């Protein structure tokens, strides 16, 4: 039981560290960070466009 609590605590700590590093990266490099965010958004939008096209063609 103690080992499970320890693993959970480690996961929480690692999660917080990753979050802090992401915030630090965005704060110190806003240009590249915005390019990354825009790229992710473009990929997600393209994925949903593809799904919409699939269902549109499926209905025809």
C-alpha positions as CSV (number, residue, x, y, z in Angstrom):
1,X,0.0,0.0,0.0
2,X,2.8,2.4,0.8
3,X,4.5,1.7,-2.6
4,X,1.3,2.8,-4.4
5,X,1.1,6.0,-2.5
6,X,4.8,6.7,-3.3
7,X,4.3,6.1,-7.0
8,X,1.3,8.4,-7.1
9,X,3.3,11.1,-5.3
10,X,6.2,10.7,-7.8
11,X,3.7,11.1,-10.7
12,X,2.3,14.2,-9.2
13,X,5.7,15.7,-8.6
14,X,6.8,14.9,-12.2
15,X,3.6,16.4,-13.5
16,X,4.1,19.6,-11.6
17,X,7.7,19.8,-12.8
18,X,6.7,19.3,-16.4
19,X,4.0,22.0,-16.1
20,X,6.5,24.4,-14.5
21,X,9.0,23.8,-17.4
22,X,6.3,24.3,-20.0
23,X,5.3,27.6,-18.4
24,X,8.9,28.6,-18.2
25,X,9.5,27.8,-21.9
26,X,6.4,29.8,-22.9
27,X,7.5,32.7,-20.8
28,X,11.1,32.8,-22.1
29,X,10.4,31.8,-25.7
30,X,7.0,33.1,-26.7
31,X,7.6,33.1,-30.4
32,X,8.6,29.4,-30.8
33,X,6.0,28.4,-28.3
34,X,3.3,30.2,-30.3
35,X,4.5,28.4,-33.4
36,X,4.2,25.1,-31.7
37,X,0.7,25.9,-30.4
38,X,-0.4,27.0,-33.9
39,X,1.0,23.8,-35.4
40,X,-0.8,21.7,-32.9
41,X,-4.0,23.6,-33.5
42,X,-3.6,23.3,-37.3
43,X,-3.2,19.6,-37.0
44,X,-6.2,19.2,-34.8
45,X,-8.3,21.3,-37.2
46,X,-7.1,19.2,-40.2
47,X,-8.0,16.0,-38.4
48,X,-11.6,17.2,-37.7
49,X,-11.9,18.4,-41.4
50,X,-10.9,14.9,-42.5
51,X,-13.4,13.3,-40.2
52,X,-16.1,15.7,-41.5
53,X,-15.1,14.8,-45.1
54,X,-15.3,11.1,-44.3
55,X,-18.8,11.3,-42.8
56,X,-19.9,13.7,-45.6
57,X,-18.8,11.2,-48.2
58,X,-20.2,8.3,-46.2
59,X,-23.7,10.0,-46.3
60,X,-23.6,10.6,-50.0
